[in-house]
């Protein structure tokens, strides 16, 4: 019996240790979310859905804002399904942040979808769809490898991790949390993808409506982060065809954001009100070049805000 147990343990250790080693190989090429749960706790965060995940590059902001904010930004944005504002996302944000005494800022990206929910019962947190997703389930957001995520939420074959390491991949999750996707597409491909998105979001109009509960959780998120740094509330630019759909979801969205801006004394910037040319892969998500340009533009606005705040404070002395 003892010999059997010894043999069983011997032959079990090898596959388990091999699998553990494969998990360690995942570097953001096989899964678009996993690395956000393996990186250490962070000093400052960018929040939002896939527009922010693909469109804001923390490494650029950290370089451009050097000397203004000491805390390093990390992109902790996911998707419209996984990170709308609610109890699950707020708790995950709290777990991801480390105590940091230096000066820091937080970027919260907002859109009508992030404060909307199932049209049949939009104000019932128990029915929020992210409750059945990883953002609610993963409690340890800074361990490598993250066994719970890999065993429960990694939906591909584990062989994919090895294969993607060997490929010349165009899409991958960077160490700073930015999800870089694809290569430059032609005008025709972009138009086709935009039309797909238009149909997709028009379908959403029949399924989602504004949620006062989600709006309250956005309020709570701003309040929590505002105690620890400077909050910037950002509505990212969209193609006008997609913007028209968002305005149908919540015609009062701009007023709601202005209310939060005044309540918490934070800056709200709607980039759809700024005349600037960007290229979208699908009317919603930037291509890589536009992600770089947008991040630089955002850093300029934050820098100017900080400069104007200092000048105003000095004039009052």
N, C-alpha and C positions, 0 to 999 in steps of 0.2 A: 504493500500500500504506500509506504514511504517513497519507494522507488517511482511509483506511478505519479505521485504528487510532484516529485523533483523533476521528472520528465515533462509533466504538464506545464510547470512553471518555466522550465527552460525554453520550451517551444512556444510559450505564450509571450515571453519577454521580447523575442525578436520582432514579431509583427507589430506589437504595441509600440516598441521603441522606433520602429521604422515609420509607423504612422505619425508618431510624435514629431519625428524629423521632417516628414513631408509638411506637416502643419507649419513648422518653422520656416519652410521655404517660401510660403506665400508672401509676396512682396507688393501686393496691390495690382497684380496683373490678372489674377483669376477671379477676383471678387471685388466689386466696387465699394464695399462697405467695411469689410473685415478689419482692415488696418486701423480704422478709427477706434476700434475696441482693443487694439494692442499697443498703441502709442502711449507714452506716459501721460499723466494728468497735465493739463495745459494752463498757461497763465491767462490767456484771453481767447475768446472764441468768435467765430463767424457762424451765425445761425440761419437756417432757412431750408428750402427744399432743393430740388435738382438744379434750378437756375443758379442758385448761389454756389452749389457744389461744383458746378462746371465753369462758373463765370467769375469767381473772385479768387485771386491767387495770393495766399498769405505771405509767401516768401517775398513777393514784390512789395506788399504793404509794409512788411517788417523792415525792409531796406529803406523805403521811402519815408517812413515815419520814425526812423531812428533819431533819437534825441528829443522826440516829442512824447512818444510813449515807449516805455521800457519793456512792457509785457509783450511777449511774442504771441501773435495771433495764430490760431489754428482753425481750419475749416471743419466745423462739426455740423455740416448740413447733409441731409439725406435726400428724401423724395417727398412728394406731396402725400404719399401713403404713409410713410414712416415718420415724418417729422412735421406734421401740422402742430400748431400750438395746443398743448393740452398737458395733463398731469404726467404722462409718460415722458414726453420730451423734456419738460422742465426738470424732472428728477434726474434724467440722464445727463443734462447739462450740469447740474449741481455735482454729480459724481465725477464729471470730467474735469472740473476746475480744481486747481491746487491753490492753496493759500499763497498769495503773492502781494507784497506790500508796495511794490513799485507802481508807477503810473501806467495805466493801461486803458484800452478802449475795447468796446464790444460792438460788433456790427450785426444788427438784427434785420434780416431781409423779410419783407412782408408782401403778401398779395391776398386777394379775396379768398383764394382756395385754402390758404393757411389758417383762416378763421371760419371755415365752412365745414359742415358735416352732413350726414345722411338727412335728406330732406324730410323723411318721415319722423325723425326724432333727433333734431340737430343739437339739442341742449342736454342730452343725457350722456355724461362722461362714461358711463358703464358700457355704452354702445359705440364708443369711438373705435374706429377700425384698427388703429395702431395698437390697441390692447392685445391684439392677436398677432402682433409682429415683433421683430427682434428688439425694437427700441424700448418696448415694455418689458421684455423678458431678460435682457442682458444687464445684470446688476454690476458686474465687474467690467468696467469699460477701459481698463488700462493694464491688461495682463497679456503676456506673449509666451506661448500661444494661448489664444482664448478658446479653451476646449469646448465650452458650452456653445459658442457660436459655431465652431467647426462641426460639432457632432449634430447640432439641431438645425442650423440655419444656412450652412453651406450647401446649396442645392445641386451643385454639379458633382461629377465624379472627382475623387481626390487625385486621380491621375492628371486631371486638368491643371492642377497646380504645377506639376513638373513640366507638362507640355507648354504651358504659358511662359515658364521661365526660359524655355529654349527658343520661343518665337520672337520675331521683331515686332513687338506689340505696339499698336498705335493708341490704345486706350489703357490707362492705368491710374491707380490712386497714388498720388505723390505722398511723400513723407509729411508734408505740411497740410494734408487733408484735401488738396485740390484734385478733383477728378478730371484729368485731361482726356479728351475723347476725340478720336478719329483724325482724319486729315481734311484739307480744304476740299469741299464739294463743289460741283459745278452749279451754275445758276438754275439749270433745269432740275437737278436733284434737290436743291434747296426748296424750290417751288413745290415739288411733289411732296416733300416731307412736311412742308407748311400746311398743305391741303389736308394731309393725314391728321395733323394736329388740330386743325380747325374742326374737322369732323369729330375727333376725339373729345375736344372740349365742349362742343355744342351738345354732345351726348351727356356731358357732365351737368349741363344746365337742368336736366330733368332729374338728376340724382342728388344734387347738393344745394344747400342754401346756407345763408349766414347763420352762425352759431354764436349766441351771446356768451355761452360758456367758454368757447375757444377764445373769443375776444377777451374775456376776463383772464384767461390763462396767459394770453399775450401781455396783458396789463401786468400780471404777476411776474412774468419773466423780465419785463423791463424794470419793474421795481426792484427785483432781486439783483440784477446786474448793475443797476444804477447806483446801488450802495457800494459797489466794488470797483467802479471805474466810470468812464464816459461812454454813454450809449449813443450810437447812431442808428436811426431807424431809416431803412433804405427800401424803396420800391425800385426794383431793377427794370431796365427798359425792355420793351416787347415790340414785336412787329405790330403794326396798327390793326391787322386782322385779328390777332389774338387779344389785343388790348380791348377791342370792342366786345369780345365775349366776356372778358373779366368784368367789364363795367356792367354787364347784365346780371352777373352773379350778385354784385353788391354795389348798387349805384351810389351808396353813401360811404364807400370805402375811404375816400380821401378825407372826408369830414371826421371819420373815426380815428384816422391816423393823426390828424391835426389835434384832436382832443387828447390823445395819448401824449403827443409832443408837448402840449401846454401843461398837462397834468404833471408830467415827470420832468419838465424842463429839459427835454432832449431834442436834438435836431432831427427833423424828418425831411428827407430828400426824395422826391419823386422824379426819377430820371426820365420818365415819359414826358415831363414838362420841360426838359432840356433838349435843345436842338443839337443832336449829335448823331453821327452815322455809325451804326454797328451792323455787323453781318451775323445773321442767325442761321443755324443749321436747319431749323424747323420752325422759325418764327418765335421760338421760345428760348432756346439755348444758344449761347454764343459759340462761334468757332474759336479756335485757339488765339488767333490774332486779336479778335475783338475782346476776348477775356483779358488779354494783356492790356489793351487800350483802356478798357473799362476800369480795371484795377488801378491803373495810373491816374485816370480821371478822378476816381474815388479818393485816392491818396491826396490829390491836389485839393479837393474840397475839404477833406479833414484837416489838412495842413493850414488852409486859409481860415477855417473855423477857429483852430487853436490860436493862430496869430491874431485874429480879430478879438478873440476873448481876452488875450493878454493885453492888447492895446486898450480895450474898454476898461479892464481892471486897473491899469495904470492911470487912465484918465480920471478915475474916481478917487485916486489917492490925494 
